[in-house]
Amino acid sequence: MSDISKAVFLSYAHEDIASARRVADALRAFGIEVWFDQNELRGGDAWDAKIRTQIRSCALCVPVISATTQARGEGYFRREWKIAAERTHDMASGVPFLLPVIIDDTPQEEAMVPEEFQRVQWTHLPQGVPTPGFVEQVKHLLEGPRKPSLKVEHRKPTSAPPGHGPVAAGVGDPGVASARPAAKKGPPVWALAGLAAVLIGGGVAIFSSRKPEPPPPATTPDPKSQTSDPKPAPTAPAMVTLPALKADKSVAVLPFTNMSDDKDSAFFTDGMHEDILTNLALIRELRVVSRTSVMQYRGTTKSMKQIAQELGVTYILEGSVRRSGNKVRVTGQLIHAATDEHVWAKSYDRDLTDIFTIQSELSSQIAGALKAALSPEEKALLARKPTENAAAYDLFLRARDILNREGNTPASRGRQIALLQNAVELDPNFAQAWGELAASCAYWTFLSYDDMDAHLARAKAAIDNAVRLAPDDPEVYGSLGTYYYYGFRDYARAVEQYEKRARLQPNSPVVFNSLGLIQRRQGQWTQSLANTRRACELDPANISYQRNLLATLRAARRWDEALAAQRRIVTLLPNDLQEAYLLAYGHFLATGSTREGDAFLAQLSQEQANSPEGISIRQGWAGTIGNFAEVVRLDKLQPYYEGDGAPHYEQAYFAAISYYALGDKAGARSRLEDFPAELRARLGREPKSVRLWAFLAGMEAILEHKDEALRCAERTVELLPESRDALDGVSYAAFRAFTYDVVGEKDKALAEYARLLRTPATSFVNVHEWKRGYSTLHGDPRYEALLADPKNNAPLF
């Protein structure tokens, strides 16, 4: 027990544990130590002594008050409250210590609490959903001097609105092309507050939240000539620095309201909103909050002032879109949030073909209202008309909407590509649609989906069209950068394009995220971590950025920071079962503890546990802790889970390992079904698919085709060596090491395992997983020594 300090003690009735946990996770996500005892088996002298010690040594005590505590005249929490109240008698008057929180409509004046609680101001957090003001206030109280304060600014309980409520062997950039849809889960926005100030002070550079985006293109490469780069470009810079921005020109554009009779037009309204955001980001003197950070305010009942405080902006732009036939009406109003003053308002009634004129005029007039000067270059960019074909634009917006809502799966990518293809067929001069088509086809190739070569050729034809039609368009720069990155892992050319876009759109965090991803693949882990952190600071509600940060922290084995990052994701996606499980899984990776994972499964409802997702999670946890019999039992109950889009052959392979580990070789071979033959046939058509080679190597090992397994494993790392990709290359090297292990090449396996434990890796390399997973090396003193050495799970950078 440290001698205090900066810890917060959370006291609650066990019926309120869900709300208390939300508060605890919110504070922990910002590095605040929280004593949050979740043991419901109250009692015992040792336990009682521990609680008393914590209350008497914590910096702040946060009692959670609710209808539950009102109804319970007795309870251990009342003993905690009494101890906390007694401690205040030994404190100087005005020293902040008690911070009561109400989580429902319980009136403060009627609350059954010690009278000392009534001497301080209370905070109202409906359902325990933390507000930015609450988190900031706790940080302020903990960081300030421990002396009497004349004024402790807690929010009084006013009439606030009701509260709102292992990734298998995936390689690639988690969510780089899109975040999982925020609108689907309705994440809270408390996490924005602590970072909002960062947005005001310094200039930033950019891309787009859907994928990296850059500027003017040079000649696009021929796929056949990409074995080497004849003219190496400079490596990625750590940061693009731009002039400081003024806080009085900061704007948040709230999601537009869809006023159309046809509610299927929501994609069109969201598309208008995103395009206006993109236009405003072109104006150098404005700071515009990213799309991912504003989407959670759709339908909010929060005041303009509160939203502005949470996002750290001065102005709010809200609007609506009504589409009827070939007509569209767009309204917008700009509000000075602190005073609720309407600075500017206008309605536009036009033909659908004038939609880009509306976007241009609205952006220009917003700039004028805020006295932001427009350069000739900015005026020209705002005046762009990507297409004159309303139907083509409609398809383009539908394609973008799919990616925003559904994320990156083979199914969503396939439908997006089809819509973009239809758009360019309707308007062959639609450069942005060509660029998006190129980027999506390149990403398809990058993940080794079907027909890689055909998709890469399609990407080249599309990007050539985009560059020919609009060589200076920032959206095309982004698509060209993505084409280089995902089509060829040509990091230098990708960065060159991203920097071009950064100069045109200086107010977006995407550049930092994109540079972080590229540097990670180049093995520049420290620089990557710095840039990814910066992206998260600038756009803290962006789930894909948070996942990228989490992956890098895990690769670094910076476990405390990784757990904090995962808690932040859980807070942003409070209803996501998989993310909650991954927090427990993170504890296992860090310490080998199974307590958190077991507790997570135990608290699932019967409906959750027996849902397809619940069965998949239970199976994953069983495999993680080496309970192969349970994996097999659940596999028979649910052979395939469609929720995450993982190919059936991958799921069959991981299940077969458990059969094999139990000594059921016949069962393992049967579980693989006809997939080995299918993969061999596919590799005949797609010989450069690293993913197929890796999984075929594993299958051949299980089938005890040793020579063929080794051939496939070696081919995997030949196609994607770590020197070419320090992220995925390591994962495939781990595939090869496991293949060595299964087929009995023990010395090779040991050498590779030892090397991999000294190498940052985002998957397949962890001593605690290896201790419990299948291996022919268990019992070998050399292997056991590797797993027992604490250096092999210590931070790498």
C-alpha positions in Angstrom: 0.0 0.0 0.0 1.5 3.3 -1.0 1.5 6.2 1.4 -1.0 8.4 -0.2 -1.2 9.9 -2.7 -3.5 10.3 -5.6 -5.9 7.4 -5.2 -9.7 7.6 -5.3 -11.8 5.3 -3.2 -15.2 4.4 -4.7 -17.9 3.3 -2.3 -21.2 1.9 -3.5 -24.0 -0.6 -2.8 -23.3 -3.8 -4.7 -26.6 -3.4 -6.7 -25.0 -0.3 -8.2 -21.8 -2.0 -9.4 -22.4 -1.4 -13.1 -22.6 2.4 -12.5 -19.7 2.3 -10.2 -17.6 0.4 -12.7 -18.3 3.1 -15.4 -17.0 5.8 -13.0 -13.9 3.7 -12.2 -13.1 2.9 -15.8 -13.5 6.6 -16.8 -11.1 7.7 -14.1 -8.6 4.9 -14.8 -8.6 5.7 -18.5 -7.0 9.0 -17.6 -4.3 7.3 -15.4 -6.1 8.0 -12.1 -5.7 5.2 -9.5 -9.1 4.0 -8.3 -9.7 1.6 -5.4 -12.8 -0.1 -6.6 -13.4 -3.4 -4.7 -15.7 -5.7 -6.7 -15.8 -8.5 -4.2 -19.3 -9.0 -3.0 -18.3 -11.5 -0.3 -18.1 -8.7 2.2 -16.6 -9.5 5.6 -13.6 -10.9 7.3 -11.1 -9.1 9.5 -8.4 -8.8 6.9 -10.8 -7.5 4.3 -12.3 -5.1 6.7 -8.8 -3.8 7.7 -7.9 -3.3 4.1 -11.0 -1.2 3.4 -10.5 1.0 6.5 -6.8 1.6 5.5 -7.8 2.6 2.0 -10.5 5.1 3.2 -8.1 6.6 5.7 -5.3 7.0 3.1 -7.1 7.8 -0.2 -7.0 11.3 -1.6 -10.7 11.4 -2.5 -13.7 9.4 -1.4 -16.5 9.1 -3.9 -19.7 7.7 -2.4 -22.3 6.6 -4.9 -25.8 7.6 -3.8 -28.9 6.1 -5.4 -32.4 4.8 -4.8 -30.7 1.5 -3.8 -28.7 3.1 -1.0 -31.9 5.0 0.1 -33.8 1.7 0.3 -31.1 -0.1 2.3 -30.9 1.0 5.9 -28.0 -1.4 6.5 -25.0 -2.3 4.3 -21.3 -2.3 4.4 -21.2 0.8 2.2 -22.8 2.6 5.2 -19.8 1.6 7.3 -17.5 2.9 4.6 -19.4 6.2 4.6 -19.1 6.5 8.3 -15.4 6.0 8.3 -15.0 8.6 5.5 -17.1 11.1 7.4 -15.1 10.5 10.6 -11.9 11.2 8.7 -13.1 14.6 7.8 -13.0 15.5 11.5 -9.2 15.4 11.4 -8.9 17.5 8.3 -8.6 21.2 8.0 -11.8 23.0 7.0 -12.1 23.1 3.2 -9.7 20.4 2.3 -11.4 18.5 -0.5 -12.0 14.8 0.3 -15.7 13.9 -0.1 -17.1 13.9 -3.6 -20.7 12.4 -3.5 -22.2 11.3 -6.8 -25.9 10.7 -7.4 -26.7 8.3 -10.2 -30.5 8.7 -10.4 -33.2 11.1 -9.3 -32.6 10.8 -5.6 -33.0 14.3 -4.1 -29.9 15.4 -2.3 -31.8 17.0 0.6 -33.6 13.6 1.2 -30.5 11.4 0.9 -29.8 9.1 3.8 -26.1 10.0 4.2 -23.8 11.3 7.0 -24.4 15.0 7.6 -20.7 15.6 6.5 -21.8 14.6 3.0 -24.3 17.5 2.9 -21.6 20.1 3.6 -20.1 19.7 0.1 -21.5 20.1 -3.3 -22.6 16.9 -5.1 -22.3 15.7 -8.7 -25.1 14.2 -10.8 -24.0 11.4 -13.1 -27.2 9.7 -14.4 -26.6 5.9 -14.6 -23.0 6.5 -13.6 -22.0 7.9 -17.0 -19.1 10.2 -16.3 -19.1 13.7 -17.7 -16.0 15.6 -18.9 -16.4 18.1 -16.1 -16.4 15.3 -13.5 -13.2 13.7 -14.8 -11.5 17.1 -15.1 -12.6 18.1 -11.5 -11.2 14.8 -10.1 -7.9 15.4 -11.9 -7.8 19.0 -10.6 -8.5 17.9 -7.0 -5.8 15.2 -7.2 -3.2 17.3 -8.9 -3.7 20.5 -6.7 -2.1 21.1 -3.3 -3.7 19.3 -0.4 -4.8 22.5 1.4 -8.1 24.1 2.2 -10.0 25.5 -0.8 -12.5 28.2 -0.6 -14.4 27.0 -3.6 -14.8 23.4 -4.8 -16.6 23.5 -8.1 -18.6 20.3 -8.3 -21.7 20.4 -10.5 -24.9 20.6 -8.4 -27.5 18.0 -9.1 -29.6 20.0 -11.5 -32.2 18.8 -14.0 -29.6 17.2 -16.2 -30.9 15.0 -19.1 -31.1 11.3 -18.5 -27.9 9.4 -19.2 -27.3 7.5 -22.4 -26.8 5.0 -21.9 -8.6 -12.4 -28.9 -9.1 -11.0 -31.9 -8.1 -14.2 -33.6 -5.1 -14.1 -35.7 -5.9 -10.9 -37.4 -3.1 -9.1 -39.1 -3.1 -5.7 -40.7 -4.0 -2.3 -39.3 -7.0 -2.6 -36.9 -9.7 -0.4 -38.2 -7.4 1.8 -40.3 -9.9 2.3 -43.0 -12.8 2.9 -40.7 -13.8 2.9 -37.1 -16.5 0.5 -36.0 -19.6 2.5 -36.3 -20.0 4.8 -33.3 -23.6 5.5 -34.1 -24.5 1.8 -33.6 -23.3 1.8 -30.0 -23.9 5.4 -28.9 -20.6 5.9 -27.0 -20.4 8.7 -24.4 -18.2 11.6 -24.9 -16.6 12.1 -21.5 -13.2 11.1 -22.8 -13.0 14.2 -25.0 -12.7 16.7 -22.1 -9.3 15.9 -20.8 -7.8 16.2 -24.3 -9.8 19.1 -25.7 -7.2 21.7 -24.8 -4.6 20.0 -26.9 -6.7 20.8 -30.0 -6.5 24.5 -29.4 -2.9 25.1 -28.7 -1.0 23.8 -31.7 -1.4 23.3 -35.4 -1.8 19.8 -36.8 -1.6 17.9 -40.0 -3.9 15.4 -41.7 -5.6 12.7 -43.7 -9.2 11.2 -43.3 -10.8 9.1 -40.7 -11.7 6.5 -43.2 -8.2 5.9 -44.5 -5.0 7.9 -45.0 -5.3 10.6 -47.6 -2.7 12.8 -49.5 -2.1 15.3 -52.4 -0.8 15.7 -56.0 0.3 12.5 -57.5 3.3 11.6 -59.6 3.1 8.7 -62.0 1.3 5.7 -60.6 3.5 2.5 -60.5 3.0 -0.5 -62.6 2.3 -3.4 -60.3 4.8 -5.5 -62.3 7.6 -3.2 -61.5 7.2 -3.0 -57.8 9.9 -5.4 -56.7 12.1 -2.4 -55.9 11.9 1.3 -55.6 14.4 2.9 -58.1 14.2 6.3 -56.4 13.8 6.0 -52.7 11.9 8.7 -51.0 12.7 10.0 -47.5 11.4 8.1 -44.5 8.3 9.3 -42.7 8.8 12.4 -40.6 7.8 12.3 -37.0 5.3 15.2 -37.3 4.1 17.9 -39.7 4.2 21.2 -37.8 1.8 24.0 -38.8 0.9 27.4 -37.4 -1.0 27.7 -34.2 -4.8 28.0 -34.3 -6.9 30.4 -32.4 -9.5 29.1 -30.1 -12.1 31.6 -31.3 -12.1 29.9 -34.7 -12.9 26.4 -33.5 -16.0 24.7 -34.7 -17.9 21.5 -34.1 -20.3 20.5 -36.8 -23.0 18.3 -35.2 -24.6 15.5 -37.2 -27.3 17.0 -39.5 -30.9 16.1 -39.0 -32.5 14.1 -41.8 -35.8 15.9 -42.5 -36.6 13.8 -45.6 -39.9 11.9 -45.8 -37.8 8.9 -47.0 -35.9 7.9 -44.0 -33.6 5.8 -46.2 -32.1 9.2 -47.1 -30.1 9.2 -43.8 -27.0 8.1 -45.7 -27.4 11.3 -47.9 -27.7 13.5 -44.9 -24.7 12.0 -43.3 -22.8 12.3 -46.5 -23.6 16.0 -46.7 -22.4 16.4 -43.1 -19.1 14.7 -43.8 -18.5 16.6 -47.0 -19.1 19.9 -45.2 -16.7 18.8 -42.5 -14.1 18.0 -45.2 -14.6 21.4 -46.8 -14.2 23.3 -43.5 -11.0 21.3 -42.8 -9.5 22.9 -45.9 -9.7 26.3 -44.3 -6.3 26.8 -42.6 -7.5 29.3 -40.0 -10.3 27.1 -38.6 -10.0 24.2 -36.3 -12.8 21.6 -37.0 -13.5 18.7 -34.7 -13.3 15.4 -36.5 -16.4 13.4 -37.6 -15.9 10.6 -35.2 -15.9 12.9 -32.2 -19.1 14.6 -33.2 -21.2 11.7 -34.4 -22.0 10.6 -30.8 -24.0 13.8 -30.4 -26.7 12.7 -32.8 -30.0 13.3 -31.1 -28.3 14.6 -27.9 -30.3 16.6 -25.3 -27.1 18.3 -24.1 -26.9 22.1 -24.3 -24.7 23.8 -26.8 -22.6 25.1 -24.0 -22.0 21.7 -22.6 -21.1 20.2 -26.0 -18.7 23.0 -26.7 -17.0 22.5 -23.3 -16.7 18.8 -24.0 -15.2 19.3 -27.4 -13.1 22.4 -26.5 -14.7 24.6 -29.2 -16.2 28.1 -29.3 -18.8 27.6 -32.1 -21.3 24.9 -32.9 -22.8 24.4 -36.4 -26.0 22.5 -36.6 -28.2 21.9 -39.6 -30.7 19.7 -41.4 -31.2 18.2 -44.9 -34.5 17.5 -46.6 -34.4 15.7 -50.0 -37.5 15.4 -52.1 -37.3 14.2 -55.7 -34.6 16.3 -57.4 -34.8 19.1 -54.9 -32.9 19.5 -51.7 -33.2 22.0 -48.8 -30.2 22.5 -46.5 -30.3 24.7 -43.4 -27.5 25.6 -41.2 -26.9 27.9 -38.2 -23.7 28.8 -36.4 -24.0 29.3 -32.7 -21.6 30.9 -30.2 -21.9 28.3 -27.6 -21.0 30.3 -24.5 -23.7 32.9 -25.2 -26.1 30.9 -27.3 -25.9 33.7 -29.8 -26.8 32.8 -33.4 -23.8 34.2 -35.4 -25.1 33.0 -38.8 -28.0 31.1 -40.3 -29.2 30.4 -43.8 -31.4 28.0 -45.8 -30.5 26.7 -49.3 -33.2 25.5 -51.6 -31.7 24.0 -54.8 -31.7 21.3 -57.3 -29.8 18.1 -56.3 -27.3 19.0 -59.0 -26.4 22.1 -57.0 -25.4 20.2 -53.9 -21.7 21.0 -54.2 -22.5 24.7 -54.7 -24.4 24.6 -51.4 -21.5 22.9 -49.6 -19.1 25.5 -51.1 -21.2 28.5 -50.2 -21.9 27.2 -46.7 -18.3 26.7 -45.9 -17.2 30.0 -47.3 -19.9 31.8 -45.4 -18.9 30.1 -42.1 -15.3 31.2 -42.8 -16.6 34.8 -43.4 -18.7 34.7 -40.2 -15.6 33.7 -38.2 -13.4 36.2 -40.1 -11.2 33.4 -41.4 -9.3 34.5 -44.5 -9.5 32.3 -47.5 -6.5 31.9 -49.8 -7.0 31.6 -53.5 -6.1 27.9 -53.2 -8.7 27.4 -50.5 -11.3 29.1 -52.5 -10.6 26.9 -55.5 -10.8 23.8 -53.5 -14.1 24.8 -51.9 -15.5 25.5 -55.4 -14.8 22.0 -56.6 -17.7 20.0 -58.1 -16.6 16.3 -57.9 -19.5 15.2 -60.1 -22.4 16.6 -62.1 -24.3 13.3 -61.8 -26.6 13.2 -58.8 -27.1 9.4 -59.1 -23.4 8.8 -59.1 -23.0 11.0 -56.0 -25.8 9.1 -54.4 -23.9 5.8 -54.9 -20.7 7.3 -53.7 -22.3 8.4 -50.4 -23.9 5.0 -50.0 -20.5 3.3 -50.4 -19.0 5.6 -47.8 -21.9 5.0 -45.5 -21.3 1.3 -45.6 -17.7 1.7 -44.4 -18.6 4.2 -41.7 -21.3 2.0 -40.3 -20.1 -1.5 -40.8 -16.3 -1.3 -40.7 -13.8 -3.4 -42.5 -15.1 -6.8 -43.4 -14.9 -8.7 -46.7 -18.6 -8.4 -47.1 -18.7 -4.6 -46.5 -15.7 -4.0 -48.7 -17.2 -6.0 -51.5 -20.4 -4.1 -51.4 -18.6 -0.8 -51.2 -16.5 -1.7 -54.3 -19.6 -2.6 -56.2 -21.3 0.7 -55.4 -18.2 2.7 -56.4 -17.9 0.8 -59.6 -21.5 1.7 -60.5 -20.8 5.3 -59.6 -17.8 5.6 -62.0 -19.8 3.9 -64.7 -22.5 6.6 -64.3 -19.9 9.3 -64.3 -16.5 8.3 -65.7 -15.2 11.8 -64.7 -15.9 11.3 -61.0 -12.3 11.5 -59.7 -13.1 11.0 -56.0 -15.1 7.9 -56.7 -12.2 6.5 -58.8 -9.8 7.2 -55.9 -12.0 5.5 -53.4 -12.4 2.5 -55.7 -8.6 2.3 -56.0 -8.1 2.5 -52.2 -10.7 -0.2 -51.5 -9.3 -2.5 -54.1 -5.8 -2.0 -52.7 -6.9 -2.7 -49.2 -8.6 -5.9 -50.5 -5.3 -7.0 -51.9 -3.5 -6.0 -48.7 -5.6 -8.4 -46.6 -5.1 -11.3 -49.0 -8.8 -11.7 -49.8 -9.8 -13.6 -53.0 -8.5 -12.5 -56.4 -5.7 -10.4 -55.1 -4.0 -9.8 -58.5 -7.3 -8.9 -60.2 -8.1 -6.4 -57.4 -4.7 -4.8 -57.6 -4.9 -4.4 -61.4 -8.4 -2.8 -60.9 -6.9 -0.5 -58.3 -4.2 0.7 -60.7 -6.7 1.4 -63.4 -8.9 3.3 -61.0 -6.1 5.4 -59.5 -4.7 6.2 -62.9 -8.2 7.7 -63.8 -8.4 9.6 -60.5 -4.9 11.2 -60.9 -5.6 12.0 -64.6 -8.9 13.7 -63.7 -7.9 15.6 -60.5 -4.2 15.6 -59.9 -4.4 18.3 -57.3 -7.4 17.2 -55.3 -6.7 16.4 -51.6 -9.1 13.4 -51.7 -7.2 12.0 -54.6 -3.9 12.5 -52.8 -5.3 10.4 -50.0 -6.4 7.6 -52.3 -3.0 7.6 -54.1 -1.2 7.3 -50.7 -3.5 4.4 -49.7 -2.9 2.8 -53.1 0.9 2.9 -52.5 0.6 1.8 -48.9 -1.8 -1.1 -49.2 -1.1 -2.1 -52.7 2.7 -2.4 -52.4 3.7 -1.5 -48.9 5.6 1.4 -50.5 5.8 3.5 -47.4 7.9 6.3 -48.7 5.6 7.1 -51.6 2.6 6.8 -49.3 4.1 9.3 -46.9 4.9 11.7 -49.7 1.2 11.8 -50.7 0.0 12.1 -47.1 2.3 15.1 -46.6 0.8 16.8 -49.6 -2.7 16.4 -48.2 -1.5 17.6 -44.8 -0.5 20.9 -46.3 -4.0 21.4 -47.8 -6.0 20.1 -44.8 -4.0 21.2 -41.8 -6.6 20.6 -39.1 -7.1 16.9 -39.1 -5.4 14.2 -36.9 -5.4 11.6 -39.6 -1.8 12.4 -40.7 -0.5 11.4 -37.2 -2.4 8.1 -37.2 -1.3 7.3 -40.8 2.3 8.1 -40.0 2.1 6.0 -36.9 0.8 3.0 -38.9 3.6 3.3 -41.5 6.4 3.8 -38.9 5.1 0.7 -37.1 5.6 -1.4 -40.3 9.0 0.2 -40.8 10.0 -0.9 -37.3 10.2 2.6 -36.0 8.1 1.8 -32.9 9.0 4.7 -30.7 8.1 7.3 -33.4 5.0 5.3 -34.2 3.8 5.3 -30.6 4.3 9.1 -30.4 2.3 9.8 -33.6 -0.5 7.4 -32.6 -0.8 9.0 -29.2 -1.0 12.4 -31.0 -3.8 11.2 -33.2 -5.7 9.9 -30.2 -5.3 13.2 -28.4 -6.6 15.1 -31.4 -9.6 12.8 -32.0 -10.1 10.9 -28.7 -13.5 9.3 -29.7 -12.0 7.7 -32.8 -12.2 4.0 -32.1 -9.8 2.9 -34.9 -7.1 5.3 -33.5 -7.6 3.9 -30.0 -7.3 0.4 -31.3 -4.1 1.2 -33.1 -2.7 2.7 -30.0 -3.7 -0.4 -28.0 -2.0 -2.7 -30.5 1.3 -0.7 -30.3 1.3 -0.6 -26.5 0.7 -4.4 -26.4 3.5 -4.9 -28.9 5.7 -2.8 -26.6 4.5 -4.8 -23.6 3.7 -1.6 -21.9 1.0 -3.4 -20.0 -0.3 -0.7 -17.7 -0.7 1.7 -20.5 -2.3 -1.0 -22.7 -4.9 -1.7 -20.1 -5.7 2.0 -19.7 -6.1 2.2 -23.5 -8.5 -0.8 -23.5 -10.5 0.7 -20.6 -10.8 3.9 -22.7 -12.2 1.8 -25.6 -14.7 0.0 -23.3 -15.9 3.4 -22.0 -16.4 4.6 -25.6 -18.2 1.4 -26.5 -20.0 0.5 -23.2 -22.3 -2.0 -24.8 -19.7 -3.9 -26.7 -19.3 -7.4 -25.3 -16.1 -8.2 -27.2 -14.3 -5.0 -26.0 -15.2 -5.8 -22.4 -13.8 -9.3 -22.9 -10.6 -7.9 -24.4 -10.0 -5.9 -21.2 -10.0 -9.2 -19.2 -7.8 -10.8 -21.9 -5.4 -7.8 -21.6 -4.9 -8.6 -17.9 -4.0 -12.2 -18.8 -1.4 -11.0 -21.4 0.1 -8.7 -18.8 0.2 -11.0 -15.8 -1.1 -14.4 -16.6 -4.0 -13.9 -14.3 -7.2 -15.8 -15.3 -9.2 -14.1 -12.5 -10.5 -11.2 -14.7 -11.4 -13.5 -17.6 -13.3 -15.9 -15.4 -15.1 -13.1 -13.6 -16.1 -11.6 -17.0 -17.7 -14.8 -18.1 -19.3 -15.4 -14.7 -21.2 -12.0 -14.9 -22.6 -12.7 -18.4 -26.3 -13.2 -18.5 -27.5 -16.6 -19.8 -28.7 -14.8 -23.0 -25.3 -13.2 -23.5 -23.3 -16.4 -22.7 -25.4 -18.5 -25.2 -25.5 -15.9 -28.0 -23.3 -16.6 -31.0 -20.9 -13.9 -29.8 -20.9 -15.2 -26.3 -20.1 -18.7 -27.4 -17.3 -17.3 -29.6 -15.8 -15.4 -26.6 -16.1 -18.4 -24.3 -14.4 -20.5 -26.8 -11.6 -17.9 -27.3 -11.0 -17.7 -23.5 -11.0 -21.5 -23.2 -8.3 -21.7 -25.9 -6.3 -18.9 -24.2 -6.1 -20.7 -20.9 -5.5 -24.1 -22.4 -8.9 -25.7 -21.7 -8.9 -27.6 -25.0 -11.7 -29.9 -24.0 -14.0 -26.8 -23.6 -12.9 -25.5 -26.9 -13.9 -28.7 -28.6 -17.2 -28.8 -26.7 -18.1 -25.3 -27.8 -16.8 -25.9 -31.3 -19.3 -28.8 -31.7 -22.0 -26.4 -30.5 -21.0 -23.6 -32.9 -18.5 -24.6 -35.5 -18.5 -21.2 -37.2 -19.1 -17.7 -36.0 -20.1 -15.2 -38.6 -20.0 -12.1 -36.5 -16.4 -11.1 -37.1 -16.2 -12.1 -40.7 -13.2 -14.5 -40.1 -13.0 -17.0 -43.0 -14.2 -20.5 -42.2 -10.8 -22.0 -42.9 -9.2 -19.9 -40.2 -11.8 -20.9 -37.6 -11.5 -24.5 -38.6 -7.7 -24.4 -38.2 -7.8 -22.9 -34.7 -10.4 -25.4 -33.6 -8.4 -28.3 -35.0 -5.4 -27.3 -32.9 -7.5 -28.1 -29.8 -8.4 -31.5 -31.1 -4.8 -32.1 -31.9 -3.7 -30.9 -28.4 -6.1 -33.5 -26.8 -4.4 -36.3 -28.9 -7.5 -36.6 -31.1 -5.6 -36.5 -34.4 -8.5 -38.0 -36.3 -10.8 -35.4 -34.9 -8.3 -32.7 -35.9 -8.1 -34.0 -39.5 -11.9 -34.2 -39.7 -12.3 -30.7 -38.3 -10.1 -29.3 -41.1 -12.7 -30.8 -43.6 -11.7 -30.0 -47.2 -10.0 -26.7 -46.4 -6.4 -27.9 -47.0 -7.4 -28.9 -50.6 -9.3 -25.7 -51.0 -6.3 -23.6 -49.9 -3.9 -25.6 -52.2 -6.2 -24.9 -55.1 -6.5 -21.2 -54.2 -2.7 -20.8 -54.0 -2.5 -22.2 -57.5 -4.5 -19.1 -58.5 -3.1 -16.7 -55.9 0.5 -17.7 -55.2 1.3 -14.4 -53.4 -1.3 -14.7 -50.7 0.7 -14.8 -47.5 -2.3 -15.5 -45.4 -3.2 -18.6 -47.4 0.4 -19.9 -47.2 0.5 -19.4 -43.4 -2.8 -21.2 -42.7 -2.0 -24.0 -45.1 1.4 -24.5 -43.3 -0.5 -25.0 -40.0 -3.0 -27.4 -41.6 -0.2 -29.5 -43.2 1.5 -29.7 -39.8 -1.7 -31.0 -38.2 -2.1 -33.5 -41.1 1.5 -34.5 -40.3 2.8 -33.6 -43.7 6.0 -32.4 -42.3 7.9 -31.4 -45.5 4.9 -29.7 -47.0 4.2 -27.8 -43.8 7.8 -26.6 -43.6 7.7 -25.6 -47.3 4.6 -23.5 -46.8 5.9 -21.9 -43.6 9.1 -20.8 -45.3 7.2 -19.5 -48.3 5.1 -17.4 -45.9 8.1 -15.5 -44.5 9.8 -15.3 -48.0 6.8 -13.4 -49.3 6.5 -11.1 -46.3 9.8 -10.8 -44.4 10.0 -8.7 -41.3 12.4 -6.3 -43.1 9.5 -5.4 -45.4 6.8 -5.3 -42.7 7.8 -5.2 -39.1 4.2 -5.7 -38.0 2.7 -8.5 -40.0 6.1 -10.0 -40.8 6.5 -10.8 -37.1 3.1 -12.4 -36.9 3.9 -14.7 -39.9 7.3 -15.5 -38.4 5.4 -16.7 -35.3 3.2 -18.9 -37.6 6.4 -20.4 -38.9 7.8 -21.0 -35.4 4.7 -22.8 -34.3 4.9 -24.9 -37.4 8.4 -25.9 -36.5 7.1 -26.7 -33.0 4.2 -28.9 -34.2 6.3 -31.0 -36.7 9.0 -31.6 -34.1 11.8 -29.2 -35.3 12.4 -28.3 -31.7 15.8 -26.5 -32.0 14.5 -24.3 -34.8 11.3 -23.6 -32.8 13.2 -22.7 -29.6 15.6 -20.4 -31.5 12.6 -18.6 -33.1 10.6 -18.4 -29.9 13.6 -16.8 -28.2 14.1 -14.3 -31.0 10.4 -13.4 -31.2 10.3 -12.7 -27.4 12.8 -9.9 -28.1 10.8 -8.4 -30.9 7.7 -6.2 -30.7 4.7 -8.2 -31.9 1.0 -7.5 -31.9 -0.2 -11.1 -32.0 0.9 -14.7 -31.3 3.9 -13.8 -29.1 3.2 -13.8 -25.4 4.8 -15.9 -22.6 1.5 -16.4 -20.7 -0.3 -17.7 -23.9 2.6 -20.0 -24.6 2.6 -21.4 -21.1 -1.0 -22.6 -21.5 -1.1 -23.2 -25.2 -0.3 -26.3 -27.2 3.5 -27.0 -27.7 5.6 -30.1 -28.1 8.2 -28.2 -26.0 6.4 -28.2 -22.7 8.8 -29.8 -20.2 11.9 -29.0 -22.1 14.1 -27.0 -19.7 15.1 -24.6 -22.4 11.5 -23.7 -23.2 10.5 -23.5 -19.6 13.4 -21.1 -18.9 12.3 -18.9 -21.7 8.8 -18.6 -20.3 9.9 -18.1 -16.7 12.3 -15.3 -17.5 10.6 -12.0 -16.5 12.5 -10.1 -19.2 10.4 -11.9 -21.8 7.3 -10.1 -20.7 8.9 -6.8 -19.8 8.6 -3.6 -21.9 10.6 -3.6 -25.1 10.6 0.2 -25.7 
